[in-house]
Amino acid sequence: MATMIVDEQRTKVQREPRRQLRKRPTWVTTDNGVTKIECIVLDVSPGGAKIATDAPFDVRDSFELALVPEHTTRQSCEVVWRRGKTYGVKFLS
């Protein structure tokens, strides 16, 4: 039987604040609000979100996301990854 001895302390990794699961409908808007595409926010954190659409669409690298559909406030976003109908976006300041 082998015994493993670890002398080093584990380095604590700073993690992003815990994501909130949303799973609620919202809108992706492009062209200054002219084009609206419904999507679902799967989860959201202070730095970004994971969204999904019913059908794949040619989303631009940046767009606006209406996290609260009935409000006029839009969050500027940039796509950081794409997997089929699911997109990871980061919020821009």
JOUR-V397591 format. One record per backbone hydrogen bond with DSSP energy under -0.5 kcal/mol. NH is the residue of the N-H (numbers start at 1). CO is the residue of the C=O. E is the energy in kcal/mol with one decimal. If there is no record, write none. Layout:
# JOUR-V397591
NH&CO&E  NH&CO&E
This chain:
# JOUR-V397591
5&3&-0.5  7&5&-0.6  15&13&-0.6  20&44&-3.0  22&42&-0.9  23&41&-2.3  24&41&-0.9  26&39&-2.7  27&66&-1.0  28&37&-2.8  29&27&-0.5  29&64&-3.2  30&35&-2.1  33&30&-0.5  34&30&-0.5  34&31&-1.5  35&30&-1.7  36&34&-0.5  37&28&-2.5  39&26&-2.5  40&52&-3.0  41&24&-2.2  42&40&-0.8  42&50&-2.9  43&50&-1.2  44&20&-2.1  45&48&-3.0  48&45&-0.7  49&89&-2.1  50&43&-2.4  51&87&-2.7  52&40&-2.2  53&85&-2.2  59&57&-1.9  63&77&-1.6  64&29&-2.4  65&75&-2.6  66&27&-2.8  67&65&-1.1  69&67&-0.5  71&68&-2.3  75&65&-2.9  76&74&-0.6  77&63&-3.1  78&90&-2.1  79&61&-2.9  80&88&-3.1  81&88&-1.4  83&86&-2.9  86&83&-1.8  87&51&-3.1  88&81&-2.3  89&49&-2.9  89&87&-0.5  90&78&-2.6  91&47&-2.4  92&76&-2.6
